[in-house]
Amino acid sequence: MQCLSVYMDDPRLNVWHFALLLAILSLGYRQGQKQNIKVSRSKIMALSHINTLPTYHKYFKELQCFGYVEYTPSYHPGARSEIKLNEKEVKS
């Protein structure tokens, strides 16, 4: 499982990144998944308390660019998209 200290040691991350990461981790915990997590934008936004689409998209895209998550969208209305949490090394 991802160690929160990896996220906390990254100076690029702010409170919005952490809110999204914790929402994703929460969904993964509920699903019993550690890495590949089925998600929907509405659930992530609700759990992270992010209420505007521009804020959500900006910080979610940054998490992808930083290499913390890989997002695989589902274009089917009945199937959820998937997020893969990438393992990061804990720096000593």
Secondary structure, 3 states (H helix, E strand, C coil): CCCHHHHHCCCCCCHHHHHHHHHHHHHHHHHCCCCEEEECHHHHHHHHCCCCHHHHHHHHHHHHHCCCEEEECCCCCCCCEEEEECCCCCCC
